């Protein structure tokens, strides 16, 4: 049924530990949403690809996984369905399918529902808890919201995911392990990972020192900066192919994340930043390509 894509399969392998860790915190709420996201995501691609006589790609499974892990735990299932259908249909299939899309389907779908249903996507965040059979729900502000209001967050809690946020953004230690695996297996570009994360970190440090915006260590571990640097920005289809272009691309995303975080009404800017980077990716490849003499 699926077109085999070893690179996409390795991406799934890197995401599975993060998914399992999220399950320990959020339990069957994660499974429940995943069922809807994967079914409708796959069916959407199947609808388009069947008309062309092609198979569904394993890339759609990666998009569904990334999309699910980027969602807030309290989101309604029907909102999640709208997002993934929009992401696959408009950001991928409308451009011709795998390999031709300009924008990342997972992040496009998330941003669509983020803008369409802002009150549901930015409030009532669940606080993760071990013991997924429990029925009680504890809500809390996200670390970025706490920092923006002048509060303090615990660095250990940020590193191990004991904080409110999207399903997959909290397990920093597992994201780092995933990054190592992706680089060693040559699945994702370390240039994009480092340029995204380091450029964002550098600007956060400048803002901390001169503007007093956010504490440096708290800011780089909060939100989805690390998750996006490793798994979203490195999407091989929507990212540039040239080495120089990849470095510039990562800087565009990293800087945009921090600027949006610091000066806009949005407490997190990763989705906007990634789509901005996607927009410039083809141009960056063109400008940095070697001219044959």
N, C-alpha and C positions, 0 to 999 in steps of 0.2 A: 504493500500500500504506500509506503513512504520511500522517497528517493534517498538512497544512502549518502550521507555526507559526514565523513569521519571527523572533520573539523568541528562541525556543529555538535556531534556526539561528545567530543571531548569537553566542549563548553558545558554541556549538560552534566557531565561527570563532576566538573568543578563547582557547579551550582547545587548538586544534590546534598552535600553536607550542610550548606546554609539552609536549604529547605527543611531538612530533618531537624536542625536546631530550632528553626522557627516553629515547627510542629510541636516541639517540647514546650514551647511557651504558649502557643495559641491553639494547639490541638486541632479538633475537627472543624473549627471555623476555617482554618487554612485549607483543609481537604475539601470542604464544601465549596468554597470559592474556586478552588483549582479545577474541580470537576466541570463547572460551568465555563470557566475560561478556556480550558483545553478543548472541550467539545465544540464550543462555538468558534474558537480560533481555527481549529482544524477543518471544520465544516465550511467556514468562509473561504479558506484557501482551496478546498476541494471543489467548491462551486465554481470558482474561476478557472482552476487548472483543468478540470474535467472537460470544459468547453474547448480547450486547446489540446486535449488528448495527452496531458502530462500528469505525472504523479505529484502528490503532496510532498513537499520537502521536509526533511528533518529540521530545517531552520525554523519552521513554524512552531516546533516544540520548544525551541530556545526562546523564541519571542513570547510564547505563552508563559514559560517559566519566569523570564525576566519581568514580564508584566505583572504576574501574580506577586512576586517578591517585592515589587515596587508599590504595591497597594497598601493603604491603611487597613488594619484588621477589622475596623468597624464598618467597612463599606458594604452596601447592599449588593446582592448577587446580580441584580439586573443592571446596575451601574457598571459593574465589572464586565458584563457581557457587552454592553454598548461600547465600552472602551476598546476591547479586543477586536470586535468586529470592525470598528472604525479603523483601528491601527492596521489590520491585515488588508482590509479592502481598499482603503484610501491611500495609505502610506506605502503599500507594497504592490498589491495586484493592479492598482490603477496605473502603475508605471510599467507593468509587464511581468511582474513576479520576481522571483529570487534573482539577485544579481543586477537588477535594473533599478531598484528603488533608491531614491535619494535620501529619504528620511528613515530613521530607525522605527520600525512598526510598534515595538513595545512602548517606547517613550512617547511616540505620537498618540497612541491610544490613551496612555496615562494622562498626558497633558490635555487631551480633549475633554475627559471627564473632570479634570482638575479645574478647568475653566467653566465647563458647563454646570457642574454641581459644586461650587466652591465651599458652600457651607457644610456639605457632607465630607469633603475631602480635607478640610482644614480645622476641624473641631472634633472633640470627643475621642481623642486618641486613647487606645487601650494600653494599659501598663502590662508588659509581659509578666507572666507568672508560670513557674513550674507547676505541674499537676494539671494536665490538660483536660481532665474529666470534670473539673470544677465548673460550676455554672455562673459564679459571680464574676462581674466585670468591674475593674477599677480603671478609671480614666485619669489621664494626666496630660499636661502640656508636653510638647516635644522639647528636647534639649535646646534647639535653636530658638524656640519661642521663649524658653526660660532665660537664655543668654540675652536675647533682644530686650527683655524686660529688666535686665540688670541682675538676674539671679546667678546662682552658682550650681554647677553640675559636677558629679563625681566622675573622674577620669576612668577609674576601674569599671564603673557601671557602663560607661560609653564603650569601652574596649570589648567588653563581654556581652553587650547587648541588653543590659538590664535597664532599658529606658523605652519610653514611648516612641513610636515611629512606624515606618513601613515594615512589612514582614521581614525583609531580608537585609535591611541596611544596618542593623545593629551588631551583627556578629563580625566585628572588625578582624579578629584573629583568624576566623575562617575565610574571610575575604582575602586576607594576605596569603594564606596557604593556597587558595584558589589561584591567586595571581602567580605564585611561584610555579604551580602546575601548568598554567597556560603558557608561561614564558618558556619553561623547560621543554614542553611538547611543541613549541613553535606554533601555538594556536592563536595567540594574541600578541600584539605589538607592545614591547616593553617601552618603546619610545613614547607611544601615546599615553600609556599608564603614567610614566614618570613626568612627562611634560604637563599633563593635566593636573596631577596631584601637586607637583612641586611649584608650578606657577600659581596655583590657588593658595598653597601654603605660604609662598613668598608674599603675596598680596595681603593675606590675612595678617602676617607678621607686621607688615608696614602699617596697616590699619590699626593694629593693636598698639604699636609703639607711638604712632603720631596722632591717631584719632580716638584711641581708646574704645574702638568698636566692640571687640569681643576678645576674650582671653584666647591666646594662640592655640594651646593644646586642646582646649575644650572645643574650639571652633573647627579644627581640622578633623576631630573625631565625631563631631555631631553631624546630623543630617546624612545624606547619601553620597557625600563627596568621594569616599573611598570606594564604595560600591560602583558608582558611575565611572570612576577612573579605570577600574579593572574590567567591568563587564559590559558597560554600555558604550563608552567612548571608543572602545577597541573593536566594535562591530566591523568585520572585514569588508562588508558590502558598502556601508555608508561612510567609512573613514577613508582618508587618502591612501594611496599606494606608495608614493615616493617617500623616502626617509625624511628629507627636509620638510616636506609638506606635513608629515605626521607630527613633527615637533611643533610646527606653527599651529596646527589643528588643535593639539593638546593645550597649548597656551590660550588659544581663543576660548576653549571650553572652560579651562580653569579660572581664567580672569573673569569671564562672564558670570560664573557661578558666584564668585565673591562679591562682584559689583551688585548683582541682583539681590543677593542676601542682605547686603549692607544698606542699600539705598532705596529699594522698592518696597511695596506693600507686602510682597511675598517673603515669607521667612526662609524659603528654600528656592534656589534658582537653577537646579541641575537640569530639569526637563527643558526649560527655555534655552539654557546654554548648549545642550547637546544638539537641539534642532538648529541653533544658530551655527554651530560647527558643521553640521551636515550640509547646510546651505553653501558654505564656503569650500567644502572638500573638493569638488570637481575643479574649482578655480585654482585652488592651491596645487593640485596635481599638475594642472596646465602651466602654471607659473614656474614651477620648480623642475619641470621635466628637462632632461638633457637634450640639447639641440645637436643633431648629427651634422658634422661638417663635411 
